[in-house]
Amino acid sequence: MAHTTNEPATHVRINPVDQSVLGLMSRRSVPPALLRTPAPTDRDLMDILTIASRVPDHGVLVPWRFILVRDHQADDLLSELLQAHEAEENDEAARSAMASRLRTWLIGPPVIVFLIWRPNRAANFPELDQLLCAGAVAMNFLHAAHSTGYGSIWLTGWPCYSEAPAQILSLAPDEKVIGLFPLGTPVKRPAERARPDVRELLSAWRS
Ligand SMILES: Cc1cc2nc3c(=O)[nH]c(=O)nc-3n(C[C@H](O)[C@H](O)[C@H](O)COP(=O)(O)O)c2cc1C
């Protein structure tokens, strides 16, 4: 479309200003204890995953995938994970802390999304780039959940990084969990937390 102002063509905005940018200024992670039904509709869920997948991708390798756990499956997943954790952990306090954490993470939020990193080691693109690409999916997922009126949070730890959970999720040997994302409707807005002052993070080149 021809531009009609006196600005040089390079200054024409190719995207209209999107009001949702204001929403991104207020995004917060929502703790799993605050995530409840209504679950995202199937349409919303596909939109969230589609937005999440719209990432820069060096080599176009698509080095990620998602595993979805619906609430009717959460009890089974919880008991398999707890059984595996008990087999590894002798300390009673640690067992009980993990049981309580996993119950909060998995039981209540209507959907759990596992984001899986699947590096393509045969491709001639840096593994770090492939990992960062999957990390970008994670952040896009959080923005998409927030923008569509839902909430989520990026969680990791034992259920993501250990061998037994990888088997429970039927991961291939090269695959790793990037994060576990409970997804649902926030029952209340979490309080804001301190944010970095970007002016302190910014310096001019050679200043
Ligand atoms: C890679 C990664 C892993 C995380 N793992 C956990 C976790 O296991 N448990 C937890 O409580 N928070 C974890 N967090 C922190 C929360 O996701 C989140 O950053 C924090 O609650 C602050 O929320 P905000 O998004 O509103 O800044 C993790 C964050 C990142 C980036």
The ligand as an ORCA input file, in Angstrom:
! r2SCAN-3c Opt
* xyz 0 1
  C      13.702    -21.713     33.604
  C      12.875    -21.317     34.806
  C      12.538    -22.262     35.760
  C      11.769    -21.925     36.868
  N      11.437    -22.892     37.782
  C      10.686    -22.560     38.850
  C      10.297    -23.545     39.794
  O      10.604    -24.719     39.649
  N       9.558    -23.152     40.864
  C       9.164    -21.841     41.027
  O       8.475    -21.534     41.999
  N       9.507    -20.882     40.138
  C      10.255    -21.203     39.059
  N      10.610    -20.239     38.159
  C      10.192    -18.839     38.415
  C       8.772    -18.562     37.912
  O       8.522    -19.153     36.661
  C       8.521    -17.051     37.721
  O       9.591    -16.515     37.027
  C       8.375    -16.325     39.018
  O       7.272    -16.815     39.713
  C       8.191    -14.803     38.772
  O       7.083    -14.554     37.978
  P       6.993    -13.433     36.834
  O       6.880    -14.166     35.524
  O       5.740    -12.695     37.153
  O       8.197    -12.593     36.904
  C      11.352    -20.573     37.041
  C      11.680    -19.613     36.058
  C      12.440    -19.974     34.968
  C      12.775    -18.924     33.929
*
